[in-house]
Amino acid sequence: MRKLIAFDDDTFDKLKQLARDRMANFQELADEAFADLLKKHGVPVDLQDALRKSAGISKTPVNHARSRTSRKGRS
């Protein structure tokens, strides 16, 4: 889907320069910016994020090895 977005000249020039510096195109900058905005507001960006959010699972894996060793010493 295509939408028109208006930028003032100074902002657009800076965005074009940023795209050149990162060897990216304007669409890649826009995709990254909108993904960051959705993440900031807690909106899942893709199916994997939506499934994690609905299951209440964080992105960082939990290390259960430490809790198993601490139980052995309690007996």
C-alpha positions as CSV (number, residue, x, y, z in Angstrom):
1,M,0.0,0.0,0.0
2,R,1.3,3.4,-0.9
3,K,0.7,6.5,1.2
4,L,2.0,10.1,0.8
5,I,3.9,11.7,3.6
6,A,5.1,15.3,3.6
7,F,8.4,16.4,5.0
8,D,9.9,19.8,5.2
9,D,13.0,20.3,2.9
10,D,15.5,20.2,5.7
11,T,14.2,17.0,7.3
12,F,14.0,15.3,3.9
13,D,17.6,16.3,3.0
14,K,18.8,14.8,6.3
15,L,16.9,11.6,5.7
16,K,18.4,11.2,2.3
17,Q,21.8,11.8,3.7
18,L,21.2,9.2,6.4
19,A,20.1,6.7,3.8
20,R,23.3,7.4,1.8
21,D,25.5,7.1,4.9
22,R,24.0,3.8,5.9
23,M,23.9,2.5,2.3
24,A,20.2,2.0,2.6
25,N,17.2,3.4,0.7
26,F,14.4,5.6,2.0
27,Q,12.0,2.7,2.3
28,E,14.4,0.8,4.6
29,L,14.7,3.8,6.8
30,A,10.9,4.1,6.9
31,D,10.4,0.4,7.7
32,E,12.9,0.7,10.6
33,A,11.3,3.9,11.9
34,F,7.7,2.5,11.9
35,A,8.8,-0.8,13.4
36,D,10.5,1.1,16.2
37,L,7.3,3.2,16.7
38,L,5.1,0.1,16.9
39,K,7.5,-1.6,19.4
40,K,7.6,1.6,21.5
41,H,3.8,1.4,21.8
42,G,3.6,-2.3,22.4
43,V,2.2,-3.3,19.1
44,P,3.6,-6.5,17.7
45,V,5.5,-6.0,14.5
46,D,5.2,-9.5,13.1
47,L,3.6,-12.8,13.9
48,Q,6.4,-14.0,16.1
49,D,6.2,-10.9,18.2
50,A,2.4,-11.3,18.4
51,L,2.7,-14.9,19.6
52,R,5.3,-14.0,22.2
53,K,3.1,-11.2,23.5
54,S,0.0,-13.4,23.7
55,A,1.9,-16.1,25.5
56,G,3.7,-13.7,27.8
57,I,7.1,-14.9,26.8
58,S,10.1,-12.5,26.8
59,K,12.6,-12.4,24.0
60,T,15.5,-13.4,26.3
61,P,15.7,-17.1,27.1
62,V,15.4,-18.0,30.8
63,N,18.3,-20.0,32.2
64,H,16.8,-22.8,34.4
65,A,20.2,-24.5,35.1
66,R,20.9,-22.4,38.1
67,S,17.5,-23.1,39.8
68,R,18.0,-26.9,39.4
69,T,21.4,-26.8,41.2
70,S,20.0,-24.8,44.0
71,R,17.3,-27.4,44.7
72,K,19.8,-30.2,45.2
73,G,21.4,-28.4,48.1
74,R,18.1,-28.0,49.9
75,S,17.4,-31.7,50.6
